Amino acid sequence: MVKCALISGKGMGIMHGRNFNNHPDAKVVAVCDMDPNLLETAKKEFNVPGYSSIDELLANCDAELMLLIVNETRRIPPLRQLISAGRNVFTEKPLCGLEGQYRVREEDAKIAAPAIKEWRASGLKFGIDYNYRFMTHFKKLHEDVVEGRLGKICMVRARAHFNCWSHVIDQILWSMGLPEWVRVLGNPNEPGGWQRMIQMKWANGTIGSLDGSNTWGFDEHPLRVKIVGDKCHAEARGLDGWYRRCKSNTWP
């Protein structure tokens, strides 16, 4: 049984806490939040002791897995504290984004780098939540790519609502690896909306595009990933398991 401590009393934290607590091999044994109201919410949800600081949590709780579900603008300091204390950590993505997840910058990577270095030297387990990899249809798309059922990959085409933006990027990188180059159209400061158009190319010649917006609704699938090979093309859509694979070059 893995003993977990939840560091968050907000909605996303409660959701992750429930998921771990409902697993037969895990149990939430403590909660932590500096906000008294959120702390009380988490204590009632899991019926466990609560602590108002990570220092207090570490001093009184022997949980081996810390569920660090705090905002990306302030995630690195507590992460480093937990690693230094010898605790395994599960957290959200992106690891660092001082201006929010919609404006992750190279400077954020530099801030996160020491924490990653410390984790690698620690021997601890550290996970970032990219749960879409475990959804049946996205897993199927990945397997069709890496196991060669699509043949030689020629093109990638994807789109997503902003709420799924990190996930759609992860899906592309998971199956295709890092592109050789990327170019982007979009103004992060535009009022009333958030729009991106991205083109990319991989070293093997595969080309790709990714469009994003916060004006798409969930009624037309919040994300889609289509990968085209010379044998077959396949597409995974939305969060309800939609998947299709078809033979390529079937035009009459």
C-alpha positions in Angstrom: 0.0 0.0 0.0 1.4 3.4 -1.1 0.7 6.1 1.4 0.0 9.4 -0.3 -0.1 13.0 1.0 -2.1 15.5 -1.0 -0.7 19.0 -1.2 -3.8 20.9 -2.4 -7.4 21.5 -1.4 -8.6 22.9 -4.8 -10.7 21.0 -7.3 -7.9 19.5 -9.4 -6.0 18.4 -6.3 -9.2 16.8 -4.8 -9.7 15.0 -8.2 -6.2 13.6 -8.2 -6.5 12.7 -4.5 -9.7 10.8 -5.2 -8.1 8.9 -8.1 -5.1 7.8 -6.0 -7.3 7.1 -2.9 -9.6 4.9 -5.0 -6.7 2.8 -6.3 -6.5 -0.5 -4.4 -2.8 -0.1 -3.8 -2.8 3.6 -2.6 -4.3 5.6 0.2 -4.3 9.3 1.0 -3.2 9.6 4.6 -2.7 13.3 5.0 -3.5 16.6 3.3 -1.8 20.0 3.2 -2.9 23.5 2.2 -2.0 27.0 3.5 -5.6 28.2 2.9 -7.6 27.3 6.0 -10.9 26.8 4.0 -9.2 24.6 1.4 -7.5 22.6 4.0 -10.8 22.0 5.8 -12.3 20.9 2.5 -9.5 18.3 1.9 -9.6 17.0 5.5 -13.3 16.4 5.2 -13.0 14.8 1.8 -10.4 12.2 2.9 -11.1 12.1 6.6 -7.4 12.5 7.4 -5.1 14.9 9.3 -4.4 18.2 7.7 -1.3 20.5 7.8 -1.0 24.1 6.9 2.6 23.9 5.6 4.9 21.5 3.9 7.3 21.8 6.8 4.6 20.6 9.2 3.5 17.9 6.8 7.0 16.5 6.5 7.6 16.6 10.2 4.4 14.6 11.0 3.6 12.4 8.0 5.6 9.4 6.7 3.8 9.2 3.3 6.2 8.1 0.6 4.3 9.7 -2.3 3.5 13.4 -2.3 0.7 14.6 -4.7 2.0 18.1 -5.4 -1.0 19.7 -7.2 -0.1 23.4 -6.9 0.0 26.1 -9.6 2.8 26.0 -12.2 3.7 29.6 -11.1 4.9 28.3 -7.7 5.6 24.6 -8.2 9.4 24.4 -8.2 10.3 25.5 -4.6 8.0 22.9 -2.9 9.1 20.3 -5.4 12.8 20.8 -4.5 11.8 20.8 -0.8 10.1 17.4 -1.2 12.9 15.9 -3.2 15.4 17.1 -0.6 13.3 15.4 2.1 13.5 12.1 0.2 9.9 11.9 -0.9 8.6 10.6 -4.2 6.5 13.2 -6.1 3.6 13.3 -8.5 2.7 16.7 -10.0 0.9 18.5 -12.8 2.2 20.0 -16.0 3.9 22.2 -17.0 6.6 21.8 -14.4 7.2 25.6 -14.4 5.4 28.5 -16.0 5.7 31.8 -14.1 3.3 33.5 -16.5 0.9 30.5 -16.6 0.8 27.4 -18.7 -0.3 29.3 -21.8 3.0 31.3 -21.8 5.8 28.8 -20.9 9.1 30.4 -21.7 12.7 29.4 -22.0 13.3 31.1 -18.7 10.9 28.7 -17.1 13.0 25.8 -18.2 16.0 27.3 -16.6 14.1 27.6 -13.3 13.0 24.0 -13.5 16.4 22.6 -14.5 17.9 22.5 -10.9 14.9 20.6 -9.6 15.2 18.0 -12.4 19.0 17.7 -11.8 18.3 17.1 -8.0 15.7 14.5 -8.8 17.9 12.6 -11.2 20.6 12.4 -8.5 18.1 11.4 -5.8 17.0 8.0 -6.9 13.4 9.0 -6.2 10.4 8.5 -8.3 9.0 11.6 -10.0 5.9 11.8 -12.3 4.2 14.5 -14.3 0.6 14.0 -15.2 0.1 13.2 -18.8 -2.9 10.9 -18.3 -4.1 11.1 -21.9 -1.3 8.6 -22.7 -3.4 6.0 -20.9 -6.6 6.7 -22.8 -7.4 3.7 -25.1 -7.7 5.7 -28.3 -4.5 7.8 -27.8 -2.6 4.7 -26.8 -3.9 2.9 -29.9 -2.7 5.8 -32.1 0.7 5.7 -30.5 1.0 1.9 -30.9 0.0 2.1 -34.5 2.8 4.6 -35.2 5.6 3.0 -33.3 4.7 -0.6 -34.3 4.7 0.4 -38.0 1.1 -0.2 -38.9 0.8 3.2 -40.6 4.0 2.6 -42.5 6.4 5.5 -43.1 5.0 8.6 -41.4 4.4 11.4 -43.9 2.3 14.0 -42.0 0.9 14.9 -38.6 -2.2 17.1 -38.2 -3.6 18.1 -34.8 -5.8 20.7 -33.2 -6.9 21.4 -29.6 -8.8 23.6 -27.3 -6.5 25.5 -24.9 -7.6 23.3 -22.0 -6.0 20.3 -23.8 -3.0 22.2 -25.2 -0.3 20.6 -23.1 -1.8 17.2 -23.8 -2.0 17.5 -27.5 1.7 18.6 -27.6 2.6 15.7 -25.5 0.7 13.3 -27.8 2.7 14.6 -30.8 6.1 14.3 -29.0 5.2 10.9 -27.5 4.7 9.3 -30.9 6.9 11.4 -33.1 9.8 12.7 -31.0 11.2 16.2 -31.1 10.8 18.0 -34.5 13.8 19.5 -36.2 12.2 23.0 -36.4 8.9 24.7 -35.3 7.4 28.0 -36.4 4.4 29.7 -34.7 1.7 32.3 -35.6 -0.2 33.8 -32.8 -0.2 36.8 -30.3 -0.3 35.7 -26.6 -1.4 39.3 -25.7 -4.4 39.5 -28.0 -7.6 40.4 -26.2 -10.7 38.2 -26.1 -9.1 35.0 -27.4 -6.1 32.7 -27.6 -5.1 31.4 -31.0 -2.1 29.5 -32.3 -1.1 28.0 -35.7 2.1 25.9 -35.6 4.0 24.2 -38.4 6.8 21.7 -37.8 9.2 19.4 -39.6 11.1 16.3 -38.4 14.6 15.3 -39.5 13.2 12.3 -41.4 11.1 14.7 -43.6 7.7 14.3 -41.8 5.8 17.6 -41.8 3.1 18.6 -39.3 0.7 21.3 -38.1 -1.0 22.1 -34.9 -3.8 24.6 -34.4 -5.1 25.8 -31.0 -7.8 28.1 -29.7 -9.8 28.7 -26.6 -12.9 29.5 -28.6 -13.5 26.0 -29.7 -16.0 24.2 -27.6 -16.1 20.7 -26.2 -19.0 19.9 -28.6 -16.7 19.3 -31.5 -13.9 17.3 -29.7 -11.5 19.3 -27.6 -8.6 17.8 -29.4 -7.8 15.7 -32.4 -4.6 14.1 -33.5 -4.2 12.6 -37.0 -1.1 10.8 -38.3 -0.7 9.9 -41.9 1.5 7.1 -43.1 2.1 5.6 -46.6 0.2 2.5 -45.6 -2.6 3.8 -43.3 -3.7 7.0 -41.7 -5.2 7.1 -38.2 -7.0 9.6 -36.0 -7.9 9.9 -32.3 -10.5 12.4 -31.2 -11.8 13.9 -28.0 -12.1 12.2 -24.6 -14.7 9.6 -25.4 -12.5 7.0 -27.1 -13.1 7.9 -30.8 -10.5 6.2 -33.0 -10.3 5.4 -36.7 -7.6 3.8 -38.9 -8.0 3.7 -42.7 -5.8 2.6 -45.6 -3.9 5.3 -47.4 -4.2 6.1 -51.1 -7.8 4.9 -51.5 -8.9 7.7 -53.7 -10.7 6.2 -56.8 
